[in-house]
Amino acid sequence: MTTTLITGANRSLGYETARRLAAAGHTVLLGARDPDRGRAAADALGVRFVQLDVTDDASVEAAVADVRAREGGLDVLVNNAGLNQPYRPAEELTAADASTVLGTNVVGVVRVTHAFLPLLRASAHPVVVNVSSGMGSFAVTSDPSRVESTLAAPLYCASKAALTMLTVQWAKAWPDVKVNAADPGYTATDFNGHSGPQDVTEGTDAVVELATIGPDGPTGRFLDRSGPVPW
């Protein structure tokens, strides 16, 4: 049985990822910061809730201890938790805003992955999936045919560009772990006021694909539901 932890999984893309992987036979651990919302989501899916705030060292350490005690190991980590930047003009975004956005979308992923790496390495086939975005791609955000090119979100885009590069570097540094990044695409979620043309199932196609790769699967790749994402 494959044991999979998904951060930020009490709603939207994380919730749908949890639903789909549970249906595929994974033992899913639904990570969420808010205990009430997390337990409600986990109960609705019939999976186990793990309290996890990616911005808090003590919370992450407690989650590692919980998983070690209950499941004994971890096979797949999906770093899904993230936040958008404040809805203000770029000139009004501050260093404090940058610390908040990058603190969750980049530092939080480092914190969680570093903490769970020993449990992952105990797996015969460890996998890490980082939920990134085409908004972090120079090629995508410069392509006039893509909706991403019409948006200006400096902090969010910078955080996702950093996350994708982290993916590549970890893949090089850890040949024993499959590390990939997924771009959900423009998906209708709470994150964007349900404005995207894709539904959450379409938005999780790349995440689920990368979470279910075999031992000969890719590493260091950046994919959306149609294939490789240009950088």
N, C-alpha and C positions, 0 to 999 in steps of 0.2 A: 504494500500500500504506500502511495506517495503522500507524504505529509507536506502541506503547503501553507505558508503564512502570507497573508495579504494585509498590508498596512492601509489605513484609511478606507476600510472596506464596509462601512456601515451604510453607504449610499452610492448612487451613480455608478461610475465605471468599476470601482472597487467591489461594490455589491454584486454587480452582474458578473464580474470575474469570479467571485466566490461561488455564485450560483452555478456557473458553467463548469467550473473545475470540480465542484462537489458532484455534479451530475456525471462528470467523466470518471468518477471513482476516487478522486483525491480525498484524503482526510484534510479538510480545510479548517484553518485557524483564522478567524475573522478578527483582525486587529483594528482597534478603534480607540480614540482618545476618550470619548464620552462613554462612561459605563452604561448608562441607561439606553442610549441609542445603540451602542454596540451590542448589548445583550438582546435587545429587541430584534435587531437585524439578524443576529446569529440564530436566535430562536425561530425566526421566520424561515430560515434556510435549513435548519436542522444541523448546524455546525457549531463548533466551540468558539466562544468569545475569549479573546486575550486582550486585556487592557494594555494599551500601548500609545504613548505620546512620543512621537519621533524627535521632539525638541527637548526631551528631558532624560538625562542620563539614568537617573534612578528608575524611571518608568521602564526604559528599555532593558536595563539590567534585571529588573523584576520579571519582565516578559521572557527573557532568556531563561531565567531560573524556572519559571512556570512551564515553559515548553520542555526543558530538559527533564523536569520531574514528571510531567504528564505523558509526553510522547516519546521522550528519550532521544529525539533527534529531529532533524529538519532536512527535507530534500529540495524544496523550492521556496525561494523568498521573492515575493513580488512587492517591490517598492513603489506603491501606488499613492501614498499620502502626499498631498501637495496643496499649495494655495496660490491664488492669483495675486497680482499686485493691486494696490489701491486704485480705484477708478478716479484718478486725478490726472491733470496734464503732466507731461514728462518733467517740465521745469519745476513742478511742485513736489516731486518725489525726493525723499530725503535719504540720508545714510541710514537712519533708523528703519525706513521702509525697506531698504536693500538688505539690512541685517535680518529683518523678519522673513522676507521672501526667500533669500538664499539660505537662511537658517533652517527653514523647513525643507525646501526643494533640493538642496545640495547637502548641507551639513547634516540634516536629519537622515538622509540616505546613507551618508558615511557612518553616522552613529549606529544606525540599525544594522547595516551590513557588517561593520567591524565586530559588533557584539555577537551577531549570529554566525559569523564565519566558522568558529570551531565546531558548532553543531552541523553546519552545512558540510564541512570537510569530513565529518564522520559518515556522511552518506556515500553510497556507491556511485551516485550520479547527481552531484549538486548543481543547482541551477539558480541563477539570479536574473530577474527581469526588472529593469528600471523603466517605469512609465514616463517617457520623455514627451517630446512634442515636435512637430514640424516647425513650430514657432521658434525653435532653437537652431534651425538650419539656415545658413546663409543662402543656399540655393533656393529653398522653398520660399523664404521671406523676400527674395529678390525677383521671384517669378511672377510677372503680372497676371498670369493665368490662374494663380493660386490665391484664394481668399486671404491666406496668411500675409500676403504682401500688402494688403490694404490696412493692416492693423499696426499700431505702435504700442508696444508693451515692453519697454526696455528691461525692467527688472525680471519679469516673468521669462522673457526670451533669453536673457543672459543666464538665468538659472537653469533652463532646459538645455542650452548649449553646453554649460558646464557639466550637467548630468550625463549628456551623451558622451562627452570626452572622458568622464570618469569611467563610463562603461568600457570604452576602448582600452583605457589604461589598465583597468582591473583585469580585462580579458588577457592582456599581455602578461601581467604580473602573476596571474593565477591560472596556469594552464590546466589545473585540476578542477576548475569550476567553469561552467558555461555561463558567461555574463553577456546579456544582450539588452538592447533598448527597444521599446515599442512606441510608435506614434499612433495614438488612437484616431487621429484625424478630427475634423470639425464635427463633434458629436453633441447632440442636445442633452445637456446635463444641468444640474443646479449650478455648476461652475460658471456657465455662460448664459444663464437665464433661459435655458432650453432653446437656444437659437440655432444650433447646428442642424445640418440636413441629415446626419446619420443618427440612428437610434443606438442605444447602449450596447446592443448585441453586436452591431457592426463595429462600434468603437472598441470593443474588447477582442475582436478577432485576432489582431497581432499579439496581444498580451497572452491570450490562451494558447495560440500557436507556439510562442516562445516558452511558455510554462510547461508545455507537454513535449518538448523535444527529447529525442533519444540520446544515447551516449555519443552517437556520431553527428549530433546536431551542430549548428553553427555557434560561434562565439565571437564577440566583438562586433556584432551586426546591429544595424538600426533599421527596423522594418515597420511598415504600416500594413494594412490588410491587403494591399496590392503588391507588396514586395519591398525591395530596398528603398530607403529614403535618401535622396541626394543631400550631400552636405554643403 
